[in-house]
């Protein structure tokens, strides 16, 4: 098939029948021109566990950025690894809002079908299933529940979903609604064929009045209705139950092939709003209508990037990764009866006007997810920025890890690069004044932070000494220092564009604080004590301690804004390249003593045979592109293609670590295009090695940008020359304006490294040390 076009047309059919291998159209490439969503495998990354992450994903049956996702449960209520590919029993299909197994879920409830003897308890009701009798797409999930001879299906909208249960002949067929523990209520209304209620389960980040109100409307009369109360105590012929963990059971007599449909919606605002969400998003639509609308929603987004290539597996991996990029952050807002945008605030518990988004860890997603939104979705990112301004107004602080409210997870001040990059790239209608005030509060206010991850832990030390000391009981201090310094640079960039040069000058100077941690005796970043001495003993292979989920070999490169400054500290480009090479060439040795066991991130580095390069975690994911700054772009080209080919595939073990809200996927999406946003807050993408023969970006402003790679193949990974809009192009970066203006970037590829293309002094990407804003000593 590699020489046939995947194109659903009469031309393709006739060519197949007559064996015509000479159709000239598009170089006989696979042309992903429609039904792109069917290239997506939502099971990518689901073969994961606490010990080893191949993605730590679950199949999200959802629309892009939907308020609610749905997923089958192979694990018990409360297990963060809700769907494990190697498990073979299903407990139900649940509404989920989980962004990560480490953060876990909230506002979840599930539906499950059983037949015969009533089994409603979690362990009792589970059913054997097989992936061979499972259909998984973003817009439709179907599974055969073998113990009950039932086919269960679901298709989603943003805030609702339609279920379809196909039953066998049975005197007793049941659908069970489990409202889960930590506070729940159900009410069965038989005369309306309806169940209403709420679920309050969460793992933090919610006010006291937090509820997820749900409504489930059936198309079949109830023959039986029961509820259960705490302790799985069945209450027969009842219609109400409220407690820590309750649920509802409704039953029917069915003939073989009988179908029961259920339309389900929910709201964080009120029961009435849940009803409104159901009427607005499904109403009288059939299951098939809803399914087609969900498919269309995905087709609309995926078609904004069209790929032409010979390798269908690359298409599958690309669109499966793009699907992940388009899931988070989730919409946490709803439309009232007058179509006004409203949200329940997970920060103060009030219902307020305006946008709100949640379920995102900025430590991960500032790197590539939000730069991708700025490239392809500036209007959406403007709404996200409004949501960040609302978070600041409602809680007094910007979020760093929200699910749904502030959570004490990870480090840094990474809301700053997200906001600055959005402003600099022209995100629509963002309140820049309020957001600048918010990022400055992070950088100046040490007290009153709601959780340790919000604002800047160790801020007083950082502002006095220029770094967070190792010996003052603030963990991950070196990582914090490096991330604060980069955040300061992005604040300076935003302040400069907003016409505040004095403020910009201050933060440009602070952004050089990374230099305090550079140890010239080892050429690695190193923790520093309060008295100015370096932390000792020093093992650059020690994970954690002064760093976050990594070691010095990973964090030394976290000088996103001033790579030339780092090159200078190391003694020049040769020494810099030598340190980059060392990370890849050394054995995957490690010191895990800080944790007391080998965490999964370490194991994922160890087993992929790439030395100490730990692509499965975020701190080092930009590192490959740094060869460009030292005039050796061919090494970046070689290594980026190696990572794409070895560490990504559209399979259950298709990632090499945590996928993390789209970030690890966004690295792949950008890299396949041929460039990557090393420095959010700067108007450049750094060039790598394009994977596809041709890519067409359909930009929001109406322009198109084409990327072609002549002679591209698995062997021809090196750029020999390039042209931008028909003119020779000899830079290892692409300006964002050049992309947004539309045009054509053409690479000529070969199988040997070119040591002449884009190796001039002025060919390298941005660094603060060589810019007009270089701080004066």
N, C-alpha and C positions, 0 to 999 in steps of 0.2 A: 504493500500500500504506500510505501514511502515516495513513489513517483506518481501517485494519483492525487487528484484534488479532492479534499473534503468539501464538497460544494453540492448542496442538495438542489439539483437542477436537471432538466432533461439532457443538457449537454453532458453532464457527468454520467448519467445513466447510459446514454448511447456510447460514450467513450469506454465505459466499463464493459458493456456487452460486446463491443467490437475490438476490444483490446487495444484501443488507440493510445499508444504511449507517447504521442508526438504533439499533443495539444500544447500550444505555445503559451496560453494565458498564464501570466504570473509565474513563469518558470516552473510550471508543474508543481507548485508548492501547495501545501495545505493552506487553504484560505479560510480563516476563522471569520466568516462574514455574517453568520446568524446562528441562533441557538447556542450562543457561547456558554450559557449557563450549564449546558449539558456536558461541557468539558470539566466542570467543577466537581471535585470529589470532597464533600464535607467531612469524610472520614480521614482526610489527611491529618496526621498528627495525633490520632486517637489511640494509638498503641503505646500508651505511656503509663508510668507509675511513679510513685514517690521516689523511687531509687533511680529511675532513668526516664528522662523526658524525650520523647520523639515529637514534641509539640505541646503536650498537655492541653489538647483541644478536646472539644466535644462537637458532634454534628449539630450545628446551629441551624434549625429550620426557621427561617426569618426573612424579612425583607431588609434591604440595606438600612443600617443604623436604627432598626426597629426598637420600639420601647420594650417589647417582649420578644424573647426567643422561645423556641420549643425544642426539646430534645428527649430522646428515649433514655430511661434510667436502667443501667445494668447494675448499679450500685444502690446502696440503701440511702434513705433520706439523710441529708447532712454530710454525705461523703463528697468531698470536693472533686474527686475523680468520678464524676457521675456516670460517664460512659467509658468503659474500658473495652477496647476492640476485642480482646481475647476472652472476655466473659461471654457467657452464652445463655443468660436468663435476663428477662426484662421485668421490672416491677411496675412500670407505668411510663407514660409520656408526660413530661412536666413542663410547665411554664417556668423558664429560668431567666435570671439576670446575671448569671455568674460571669465575671470577667477573667477569673483565674482560679485554679483549684486552691492556690495558697490563700486567696482572699475569701473564697467560697461564695455561696449563693445568698440571695435574699428574695422575699416575696414569692416563693415558689409554691405551687400546688400541682397535682397531677391527676390524670384520668387513666383508667385501666379497665379493660373488659375481661370478664370471666364467664364461664358457663358451668352448668351442673351444680354440684354442691357449692354453697356460698363460701368463698374464700376472700376475705377482705384485708386481713392482716398482711403486712408487707412481705414477710417471709413466706406466707402461705400462698399468696396470690401470684407470685412470680411465675413466669412461663418460659420454657425453653424456646429459643429462636435460633435461626441460622442466618449468616450474612448472605447465603444463597437465596433466601426468601425475604430479603430486605432491599428496598429501593430507597436510596438516599440522594436527594438533590436539595439545594437551598430552598426550593419552593414547594417541595413535596416529600413526605416521608411515609413509607409503607412497610409494615412488618407482619409476618405470619406468627401469631401466638399459638404455638403448636399444641400446648396443653389444653387449649380451649377451642381449637379449630376456628379461630377468629382472625380476620385480617383487620388491622388497625391502621388508619391513615390520618394524616394531618396536613393542612396547607395554611400558611400564615398571612396575616396583614401586619401593619405596624403595631396595633394595639389589640388585635383579636386573632382568631383562628377558627378554622372549620375542621371538625373531625368527621370521619366516616368509619363506622364499624360494620363489617359484614359478618353476620352470625351464621352458625349452623342451625340445624333443627334442634331445639332444646326447649323443655318446659320452663327452664330457668336460665335466662341470659341476663347478665348484670353489667352495668357500668358504674364504676366506683370513682368518686371524686375525693381524693385525699387532700385535705387542707393543711397538712403538715403541723409540726409542733411549734412551740414558742408563741402560742396564741393564735387560735383560729375559731371560726364560726361558720356553720352551714345552716341554710334554711331551704327546705324543699317545698315548692309550690306546685302540687300535682295538677291543679286545674289550669295552670299556665305552662305546664311541661317545663318547669324551670327550677334551677338551683341557684341561689345567691349566697354570698358569704364573704369572708375575708381571710387572708393569710398575713401573719405578722412576722414570720420567721426572718431572721437576719443575723449577721455576725458583727454588728456595729455600724456606726455611721448613720444612725437614724434618730429622730426625735421620739419623744414618748408617744405621740399620737400617730405613729406610722402604721398604715394599713395598706394592703393591696386588696381592693374590693373587686370581686369577680362575679360574673353572671354566666350561666350555661343554659342555653335554650335548646330543647330537644324537639324532634319532629314526630315523636311517637309517644302515645299515652303510656303512663307508668302503671304497670300491674302491681308492682311492689315498691315501697319506699321505706328505707331504714336509715338510721344514723348510728354513729358510734360516738362514745364519749371517752374521756381519758382512760388509759389503760386498755385500749382496744375493746371496751365493753359495748357489745351490740345492743342497740335499743330498737327493737322491732316496731314497725308501723309508726315510726316517729317522723317528725318533719323538722325538728329543730335540735341543734346541739351547739354548745359553746364551751370552750375550755382551753387547755394547753394544746391538745392534739385531737381534733375531731374530723369527721368526714361524713359523706353521704353515699348511699347506695340506692340505686333505682333499678328495677328489673322488668323484664318483658318475657313473654312467650314468643319464640321465633321459629320460623320455618327456614330451611336451608336457603341461603342467599338473601335473607332479609337484611336490610341496611337500616341502621339508625344513625342519623346525622345529629351532630351537636355543634352549635355555634357558641363560641366562648370569647369573652372579652374581659378586660380588667381596667382598673383605674387606681391611681394613687390619690385621687382627689375625693371621690365620693361614689356611692353605689349608683346614683343617678348618672354620673359621668361614665361609669362602666357601661350602663345601658345605652347612653348616647354614642360611645365608641363603637359598640356593636352595631347599632343602627346605621351609623355613618360609614363604617368600613366594610360591613358585610350585608346588612339589611336583608333583602330578598334574594341575594346572589346564591346560586347553587354552589356545591363543592367545586365543580369544574370551573365555574366562573371565577371563584376566588383563586383557584389554582392558576388559571391563565393570567390573572392580574398579578399574582406574585411572580410568576415567570417573567412577565413583561417588565416588572420593576427591576429585576436583575438584568434582563437583556438591555434595558435602557442604559444602565450604568456600565456594564461590561463592554458594550459596543463603543464606548468612548475611547477605548484603546483596542485597535484592530491589528491583529498579527498575521503575517504571511510567512510560512516557514515549512520546511520539509518534515519536521519531527513532531509528530502528534503528541508524544509524551511531554515535550517542552510546552506545548500549548496547554495540556492538562495541568501541568505544574504552574504555569503562569496564571491561568484563570482561577485555579484553586487558591493560589496565594492572593490574587487580587480580591477574591471573595472575602478572605479574612481581613484585608485592609478596609473593606467597606462595611464592617460590622460594628466597630467601636470608634468613638464613644457613642453610646446609645442615646436616643432621644428620650428625655425625661420630662417631656411637656405634652400637653393635650389641648384640644380645641373645645371651647365651651359652646353653648347653644347658639351663640352669635358668631361663631368661628373666630373668636379671639384666642390668641395663644396664651395658655395658662400653665402653671406648674405648681405642684406641691413641692415646697422647699424641704429638702432633706437636711437643711441647716437650721431652720427656725420653726419648722412645722406649719407654716402658713401657706395658704393658696394665694399665689401672686401672679401678676401678668408677666409675660415675656418668656424667653427661651431658657431651657436648662438641659444640659447634657451630663452624662455621668459614665461611670465604669471605665476608668482610664488611669493608667499609671504613667505620669509624664516622664519619669526616669527612663522609661522604655521609649515612649512614642514621640518625644521631641526630636528624635534623631532622623526619622524618615517618614513616619505616618503623617505628621502635621505638615512637613514640607510637601508631601504628595497632595494633601488637600489644597495647599496654597497653589500648587501647579494646576490641578484639575478641578478643584471645587472651591474657588474663593468665596462664592456666595454662601455655601454651607459653612465654611470656616468663619465667615462673619457672624453667623448665628451662634456658632460655638463660642466665639469671642464675647458675644452678648451674654451667653450663659456664664462665662467666667466673670464678667462684670457683675452679673446678678449674684453669683456665689460670693464675691467680695462684699457686696452690699448687704447680703443676708447673714454672713458669718463673720465679716470683718477681715477675712483672709482669702487669698487665692487657694485653690485646691492643688495638691501635688499627686495625691492618690485618692480618687473619689469612688465610693461604692456603697450606697449611693451618695452619702456625705463624706466628710473627712475621715480618712483611715490612716492609722499610724504604720505606714508601709514605705520602705525605701528612703532615699536621702536626696539631697540636692535642692536646687531652687529653679527647677526646670520649667515652671510656668513662664519664666521670663523669656527664654528663647522661643517658646511657642507664641507668645504674645508679640514679641518684637518681629519675628519672621512674618507673622500674619500682617502686621502693620506695614512692614517694608515691602511686602509683596502685594499689597493692595486689597486685603480682605475687605469685603463689603460692609459698610455701616457699623464698624466697630467703634466703641467709645474709648478712643485712645487716651483721653485725659484721665478718665477713671482708672484705666488699666495701667497707665504709667504710675499713677498714685499707688496702685496696689503693689506693683513690683518694687517700687521704692520703699514701701512699708516692709516688704520682705527683707530688703537690704539694710534697713536702718533700725527696725524695731525688734529687740530681742525678747520682749516679754509679751505674755497674753496669748501665746500660740495655743490653739485648741488641742493639737497633738504634736508630737515631736517632729513628724515629717513635714509639717507646714511651717512656712517661714524658713529661717536658717538656724539650725542648732549650732551653737558655738559662735554665734554672730559677734558677740563682744570681743572675743579673742581674735576673730578674723579681721575685724575692723581696726583693732589696735596693733596686732602683730603682722597682719597680712597673711595669716594662715590659722587653721584650727590645730592647736597643739596635740601631740600624741599622748601626753602624760596628764591630761586633765579630765579623764573619765568621759570623753566623748568619742564613742566608737566610730570607726570608718572615717577618721579625721582627715587623712590625706585625700581620700576621694571627695569629701565635702569641699575641701579647699579648692581642688581642681574644678569642680562643678560650679562653685560660687564664682570663681574667677571668670569662667566662660559666661555665666549669667550676667556678670558685670559688663562684659563686652557687649552683650546683646542689649542691655539697658542703655549703654552709651550710643549704640547704633540708632536706637529708637529716639533717644533724646536729641541726637544730632538732627535727624530728619524732622523732628517737631520744633526745631528752631531754638534749642536750649544748649548752646555750645559749652557754657560753663559746666553744666551738669554732665554733658558728654565727656568733657575733658577729665573730670573726676573719675568717671567709671572706666574710661579707657585706661587710665593709670592703674586703677585697682585690678583691671583684668590681667595685668602682668604679675599678679600675686603667685601665679603658678611657679614662677622662678624660685620662690622660697623653698620649694620642696625638691628641687633638682639637686641630686648628689653627683658632683663631678668625678668623684672617685669611682663610681660604678656606672655613670651615665643612665641611672634609673631614678624615678621619683621615689621619695622615701619619707616616712613620717618624721616630723621634727618636734622636739620637745619645747616646752615653754621658754626655756633659757637659751634657745637658739641652736642647741646641739641636735644632731640627728639621732633618731631612735636607734637603739642598739640592744642586742645583736640584730643584724639585718639579713633577711633571706628574701630575695626578690621573688622566690617561688611560693612564699607564704600567702595563702588565700585568706581573705577577711582581714581582721585586725585593723590596719590603717586603711584598708580598701574595702570595697563593697562587691561581694560575689566575684572576686577576681584577685589578682596579685599585681605587683609592681610592673611586671611585663605587660599587663593589659592596660593599666591606668596611666602609664607613662605617656601614652599617646593622646590623652584627654586634654589636649591643648588645641581644641578645634579651631580657634580663631588666630593662632599664631604659630603655625608649624615652622615657619622660617626662624622664629625665635627659638624654638626647640632645637632646630638644626644647628643654630649658632651655639647653643649651650653644649651640644654634643661634640662640637669641634669641627663641624662641616658636613657636607653632604655624604662623603664616603663613610664617615663614622655613623651617620644617621642611617644610611642604608644597611650598614653592617648590623646595627641593632635591630632593624626590621627583619633582616634575614635570620638573625639569631633566634627570634621568636619561633619562626617556622622550622628551623633546622635542628634545634635542640630536642632531646627526647621529652616526652610529656610528663616530666617529673613535677611533683607538687608537694606542698606541705599543708596538710589539712588540720593541723593541731589546734587552730583557733576554734574550729567547729567541733572537734572531738570525733568526727567521723567524715567519711568522704561524701560530701554533698553531691547532688545529681549534676550540678554544673561542672564540677571537677571531672566526674566520670565521663561526661559527654565530651570534654576536651580530650581526655586520655585515649579514647577508643577510636578516634577518627583518623589517626596517623597524620596529623598536621602539626606536630611539635607541640608548642605551648599556645598555639593560636586557638582561642576558645570562641568560635563563631556562635555557639549555642547560647551565649549570653551577650548582652548588649554593649558593654563598655568597649569592646575591641572591634565591633563590626565595621567601623569606618577605616580601620588601620590599613587595610590593603591599598586603599586609594592614596595613601601618603607617599608611596613611591613617586607619584607625579611631582611632588614638591621638590624632590631631589633629582629631577631630570632623568628618571629611569621609569618612564610610564609603561614600558614593556613588561616589567615585573608585576605591576598592578594588573595588566591585562591577563597575564598568565595565571595569576593566583585567583583573580575574580572568577575566571572561567572554571578553574579547578573546584572552587567552592560551589558554584552553581551546578556543576555536573555531579558532584559527589554527595553533597549535603542536602539536596532538595529533590523531592519527587512527590507526585500526587498519589501517595500511598499511606496506609495507616502509620508507617514509621518514617514519614516523609520530611520531618524536620530533624535538626541536630540538637535541639534544646527547646526551651519554652518559646512558644510562638508570641505570646505577650501582646495582646490587643492589636495585632497587625504589624508590629515592628519587624519581627524576623521575616515576615512575608513582604513588607515594604522594601526591605533590603533587596530581596530577590526581584521584585517588580522593577525597582529603579535600575538595578544592575543589569537586568536583561535588556533594558532600553539602551544601555551603554553609558550611564552616568549615575552619580549618587550625590546627595546633598551633605557633604562633609561638614559644612558650617552653616546650619540654620541661622539666619540673621545676616547672611551675605547673599548677594544676588548671583550666585554661581552654583553650578553643578560640576563635580569633578568627573572626568571621563575615565571609563574602564574599558570593557570590551563587549560590544553588543552581541546578544545571543541570536537574534533573529535576522532573517533576510530583509524584512521590511516591517516597520511599525508606523501606524498612523495614529497620532493623538488628536482627538477632536476636542478642542479647548472650549471652555465656557464662553469665551468672548467671540466665538464663531470662527476663529481661525483654526487651521490645521497645521500640524508640524509633523513632517515625515522623517524617519530615520531609516536609512538603508545601509546595508553592509554587503558590498560586492565580494564575491568569492568566499563568503562566510561558510564555515564548516567546523566540525569538531577539531580538525587539525589547524585550520586557518583562524587562529585566535588573536593574532597580532595586527595592530593597525599599521599599515604601510603609509597611508596618506589620508587626508580628509578634505572635504569641501563643505562650506556652509553657503547655501544659496548660490552655488555655482562658482564660488571663489575659494582658492586654497585656504585651508584652515590649519593653523599650526599652534594651537593652544590645547592644553590638557584640561580645559574647563569650558563650559558653555554658559553664557549669560542667560539669566532667566528671562530677560526682556527679549532676547533673540528667539527664545522658544515661544513666548507668548505672542510675539508679532507674527508667528507662523512662518513656514518656510521648509527647507529641506537640509538635513545634515546627512552627508554621504561619507561612509568610511570605505576604504579599500583594504581588504584583509589579506593576510598571508600567513605562511606557516613558520616564518622565522622572525625573531625580534627585530624591529627597526630601531636602530640607535640614533637615528637622525630626525625622525618625526617628533615635533613638539618638544625638543630638548634645549631650545634656546633659553636664555636667562628670563626673558619676559613671557615664556610659555607657561609658567607655573601658576597655580591658583592663588587666591588671596591669602595673605598673611598680614597681621596687624603691623609687624615690624618693618614691612616694606610699603605700607600704605601711607596716604597723606595724613592719617590720623595717628601715626606713630607717636606715642607719648614721649615728651622731652624729659631727659633725666633731670 
